Amino acid sequence: MSRLLEAAMELRVLRYFLAVAEADSVTAAARQVHIAQPSLSRQLSALEKDLGVSLFTRRPGSLTLNAAGRRFRPIAQDLVRRAEQAAETMSAVGQGEQAALTVVTAPSTVAYLLAPFMAGGGSAGPTLRDAIQEDPSRVFDTLARSDADLGISTGPAPAPLESAFLGRTPVIAQVPAGHPWAGRATIGLAELVTEPLILMTRANVARLVVDEAVSRAGLGFAAVSETGSSPFAQALAAAGRGVCLVTDDARFGLSELIVHTPDGPLTVPLYAGWDASHYARPAIHALVDGLRSYCEIRMRRFPGL
């Protein structure tokens, strides 16, 4: 038997296992996957023999996952999902279609860059399957061990990945209507730190950029509160709890101010990284070019950048 046929049969057995795990019944699962019940039972027994462990607790009229089966279920789901994605991708490649790409990046980058870029592209935009959200420091590690095609983070991708600079995004001070700064386009760092500030936690690169700028300028914060969620930081600012500093576009009617420091505007760099030998390298390059152009367009919204 060819290895390809063996692999197809093994995936089919995994689907049978998942059907039984869902139905808790061989009879119901057999109807679902269109196979005779005795044959399904034999293939499940063969799977357990190959794995060297029982996956089910067997009772009259039912099969339920035991501890080993519960551990194996997400593994089987992942294997089947990857096989389906591989089939879809190779079918598209074989037909000369553009591959659907998965991007791994920080949640804030999804919010202010990737999602608006995709929405603005419409049906003619790049074909993206999904966005995996990850801490910026772990983006390229996740890219290496997942089925993602492209990573976007705040530093260059490490070798041997191919890397490209996308642009910069501003760290924006946001204030509610009625605040003395509402309506202003910019704010100096020295004036900014005199106000109560709502900052991201130090796991967020925007926070690190703010801390470094304040330290280099020899300044200190008057008062700081922290949150791990930029939408929540904006909600706190809208409620009058302070001035938030985020990379997201304004929500809740907040006004935006560019922060100027002695070294220039407060910004965060963005880099893309991908496998240089990726089969969809032309599609990745097209996506990177599109994102770079979108970064430039977004920056034009802010005076003085």
Secondary structure, 3 states (H helix, E strand, C coil): CCHHHHHHHHHHHHHHHHHHHHHCCHHHHHHHHCCCHHHHHHHHHHHHHHHCCCCEEEECCEEEECHHHHHHHHHHHHHHHHHHHHHHHHHHHHCCCCCCEEEEECHHHHHHHHHHHHHHHHHHCCCEEEEEECCHHHHHHHHHHCCCCEEEECCCCCCCCEEEEEEEEECEEEECCCCCCCCCCEEEHHHHCCCEEEEECCCCHHHHHHHHHHHHCCCCCCEEEEECCHHHHHHHHHCCCCEEEECCCCCCCCEEEEEEECCEECEEEEEEEECCCCCCHHHHHHHHHHHHHHHHHHHCCCCCC
